[in-house]
């Protein structure tokens, strides 16, 4: 600390009586004093009481600043002995002995690891890395108590919460909503029971982040003592109501009839955003990550055609999770309970997959993949296996035993390979082919290790399985083939420098054909009365992005097959007729989409351009008109009795939330949304005279 620092004043007891002090007389400090006795005012002689001793927060800050300087010196010395520093001045209020004690405190309690500091205070969680000065000073005993006292002084009043301008800007909610308004907007319990039941039995990706028994106890408390629940929990609650309401709209009710019975999904979502801002998600309180996760799900189900908005919301979610230390394994921090640690692991798996798949759809780098995270995967446990009172987590169930996180864990394994393949696909130069082979082998191993119950089976072999389980198998299979497509697609060129690379061409085309075939099968099965009709509300997760990825690969291959130079390397696997059949069938499927009509129109226009190049101008009408191909309609799926496929319509009670489903709760990270408009460059991308413009793609 420099000598020019501000001089700290301290309150001193007044020793002279009030009259002597005012008249600047010499007081003998007696009662009455000699001066008051001489002037015949003995009864008026009085002394001021000693000033109350109160904490000097300014001194605490100065002490921290001084200790910070010592720590920086220690760090610059590489942890070795600290040289003698300039003796503190009188204005610093520190003696030489105090300086030595502080040096000794720093030397004897070093930060022995790189896990940083996890601070939980007043319901807020804050993480700082091991290089941050707060993490170092936390190990100094004499500062711990002072910092804790400062936190107690600034304890916030939950009833005085008001959203600031930044939060309103990001969430777009009115500033006039109060906590009392939120409580008044809660619908009737019967409506809440129904909407909660629909969500807890859905395919939402955020499902494993919510512990069912704990949520049920909090839900019961909502009807008894709502004021005891934090505002951030209300944000989570309104998000779930929003999702349940939108699911109801997709099952068997129209939007207007669903609103008449269950309320407006948009209204619930606005209330959730208001609660997020009112609860101040930047304060990093409990339920913040869960509320943001479900809010991202709400945004996607409302506007799947706006992936950029969801991508930015995911970035906010990652920043909040990092600040709360979700990327660090909870086993390093004794102030995190086993229950909280396990739920953190579940949340991080979901966040990671959100980011990887959401970034790929925009062809932009992700954030989570390059974060130095040491958090382990969650255990394969049922929600009933552990709870807030758990002192030690039970052993993880076998990987092939289904639970609420089985699909989530399996998909995360695929996603990690997908992230590596995506990075390779965006490299400026051709990647090392040994690395491509390594990733392909790793992907095959993950497929071999997938639990048999989650491995792909044709629909005719799944007639006894529930729709959610069938849908999960399809999604894992689609992700596997999509990974192979982007891993090997750089080798769709004629003159390959290594003969081994010709295998990549075959793998890429075959995966694209299977990807397109599975997508067509899934869409047909989700039609009215099909095996997947119940899960149609989440069919938007199988977006036009995946359709166009597979279609583009086939179009590029068909374009190459037509060249004379391809005859020398053509293999028997190049089934031109099957490729064209898949492309035409995929085009007809997009006449009746499950997602956004605008998004489906984009996909139809893009595929029309590609098919026009392949089949000639006569097979496709003008893209600006009806956008119709002269192809036969795909056959309708077999009829299934409607009574077998409809969801129960009875009013469920809240106890149904505790029921463990017979199949794992699916967790599709459906941030794979629409593709930006890029129809004009498609013709150039598949031109025989050019190498495919994958940057434009």
Buried (B, 14 or more C-beta within 10 A) or exposed (E): BEEEBEEEEEEEEEEBBBBBBEEEBEBEEEEBBBBBEEEEEEEEBEBEEEEEEEEBEEBBEBBBEBBBEBBEBBEEEEEEEBEEEEEBBEBBBBEEEBBEEBBEBBBEEEBEEEBBBBBBBEBBBBBBBEEBBBBBBBBBEEBEEBBEEBEEEEEEEBEEBEBEEEBBEBBEBEBEBBBEBBBEBBBEEEBBBBBBBBBBBBBBBBBBBBBBBBBBEBBEEBEEEBEEBBBBBBBBBBBBBBBBBBBBBBBBBEBEEBBEEBBBBBBBBBBBBBBBBBBBBBBBBBBBBBBBBBBBBBBBBBBBBBBEBBBBBBBBBBEBBBBBBBBBBBEBBEEBBBBBBBBBBBBBBBBBBBBBBBBBBBBEEBBBBEBEBEBEBBBBBBBEBBEEEBEEBEEBBEBEEBBBBBBBBBBBBBBBBBBBBBBBBBEEEBBEBEBBBEBBEBBEEBBEEBBEBBEBBEBEEBEEBBBBBBBBBBBBBBBBBBBBBBBBBBBBBEEBEEEEBEBBBBBBBBBBBBBBBBBBBBBBBBBEBBBBBBBBBBBBBBBBBBBBBBBBBBBBBBBBBEEEEBEEBEEEEBEBEEBBBBBBBBBBBBEEBBBBEEBBBBBBBBBBBBBBBBBEEEBBBEBEEEBBBEBEEBEEBEEBEEEEBEBEEEEBEBEBBEEBBEBBBBBBBBBBBBBEEBBEEBEEBBEEEEEBBBEEB
